[in-house]
Amino acid sequence: MEILFIVTICLFLIFSPLILGSIFLGWQKGIRIVHKKSGIEKNCFVGYSWTYFFFGFFVPIFRGEISIGIFHLIFSIVTLGVFQLVMPFLYNKQASIRLLLNGWELNDSEENNLFASSKIGITR
């Protein structure tokens, strides 16, 4: 019985950033975006980055932001992993802002565009 209690507390502590992030920022949601000049479409993400919570600095690398991923790896090493606990709260918003500043536009339903605008903090 005591071991079950300890395991439950440990699991809660490990997953508390995921729980808190989901409560305060909402689940990660993909929003369609389009590049103004090329017309290429892809998803950007808003909300709590559960993928970053589980995979860390690999997320920006797999999304094509190699230099950002390397910086995240360095910051994670320097902060002894604390950076990995903070970034899931910030990464999706930062990545979305970088995309929008580099010629991408929201291209989803009006409801999703308004949701993304509110999460990212842009006015339309």
VOGU-3710 file (C-alpha; in Angstrom, 3 decimals, decimal comma):
1> meilfivtic> 0,000/0,000/0,000  2,810/2,400/0,888  4,657/1,651/-2,367  1,508/2,378/-4,383  1,219/5,760/-2,643  4,876/6,585/-3,367  4,528/5,555/-7,026  1,364/7,679/-7,363  3,103/10,730/-5,874  6,143/10,230/-8,132
11> lflifsplil> 3,972/9,928/-11,249  2,057/13,040/-10,248  5,269/15,003/-9,768  6,694/13,818/-13,082  3,550/14,624/-15,037  2,505/17,768/-13,142  3,912/20,124/-15,833  1,819/18,259/-18,420  -1,268/18,495/-16,234  -0,762/22,175/-15,388
21> gsiflgwqkg> 0,091/23,097/-18,974  -3,029/21,391/-20,273  -5,177/23,173/-17,707  -3,765/26,668/-18,258  -2,794/26,623/-21,955  -5,026/23,879/-23,329  -4,008/20,866/-25,368  -1,720/21,394/-28,326  -3,798/22,187/-31,410  -2,635/22,269/-35,025
31> irivhkksgi> -3,655/25,336/-37,036  -3,286/25,455/-40,827  -0,970/28,155/-42,134  0,060/29,118/-45,664  3,213/30,820/-46,930  2,313/34,121/-48,639  4,712/33,803/-51,573  4,956/30,067/-52,256  1,467/28,928/-51,244  2,897/25,997/-49,257
41> ekncfvgysw> 0,598/24,889/-46,448  1,491/23,271/-43,133  0,473/23,246/-39,481  1,661/25,483/-36,694  0,775/24,556/-33,146  -0,702/26,510/-30,258  -1,265/25,551/-26,632  0,863/23,478/-24,292  3,501/21,514/-26,210  3,152/17,985/-24,869
51> tyfffgffvp> 5,489/16,872/-27,669  8,202/19,116/-26,221  7,435/17,731/-22,758  8,164/14,186/-23,969  10,814/14,750/-26,673  12,515/17,993/-25,621  14,998/19,667/-27,921  14,291/17,119/-30,671  10,975/18,871/-31,437  12,506/22,024/-32,975
61> ifrgeisigi> 15,029/19,866/-34,842  12,283/17,706/-36,382  10,275/20,834/-37,242  13,233/22,213/-39,187  14,591/24,636/-36,583  17,967/22,973/-36,144  19,782/25,946/-34,613  16,942/26,482/-32,118  17,135/22,794/-31,183  20,884/23,025/-30,595
71> fhlifsivtl> 20,407/26,104/-28,391  17,717/24,259/-26,441  20,080/21,321/-25,928  22,789/23,658/-24,624  20,353/25,475/-22,303  19,060/22,130/-21,022  22,576/20,989/-20,167  23,507/24,302/-18,517  20,317/24,384/-16,406  20,538/20,663/-15,544
81> gvfqlvmpfl> 17,193/19,967/-17,244  15,110/22,757/-15,726  14,875/24,352/-19,176  13,134/21,159/-20,391  10,382/21,707/-17,819  9,795/25,355/-18,751  9,907/25,168/-22,554  6,716/23,144/-23,140  4,822/26,164/-21,806  6,576/28,505/-24,279
91> ynkqasirll> 7,692/26,587/-27,358  4,517/26,484/-29,471  3,890/30,204/-29,069  7,494/31,083/-29,900  7,595/28,781/-32,934  4,269/30,148/-34,218  5,476/33,730/-33,872  8,673/32,872/-35,774  6,619/31,366/-38,602  4,229/34,317/-38,795
101> lngwelndse> 7,137/36,766/-38,862  8,724/34,825/-41,744  5,929/35,154/-44,293  3,337/32,645/-43,092  -0,351/33,488/-42,496  -3,121/31,749/-40,585  -5,227/29,784/-43,077  -7,712/27,742/-41,070  -11,382/28,208/-40,216  -12,294/31,584/-38,748
111> ennlfasski> -12,876/29,946/-35,364  -9,430/28,295/-35,376  -7,761/31,486/-36,612  -9,323/33,464/-33,751  -8,299/30,751/-31,279  -4,716/30,806/-32,572  -4,634/34,610/-32,565  -5,688/34,707/-28,926  -3,155/32,019/-27,900  -0,300/33,630/-29,830
121> gitr> -1,269/37,142/-28,747  -1,800/38,777/-32,133  -4,557/41,140/-33,202  -6,184/40,670/-36,549
//
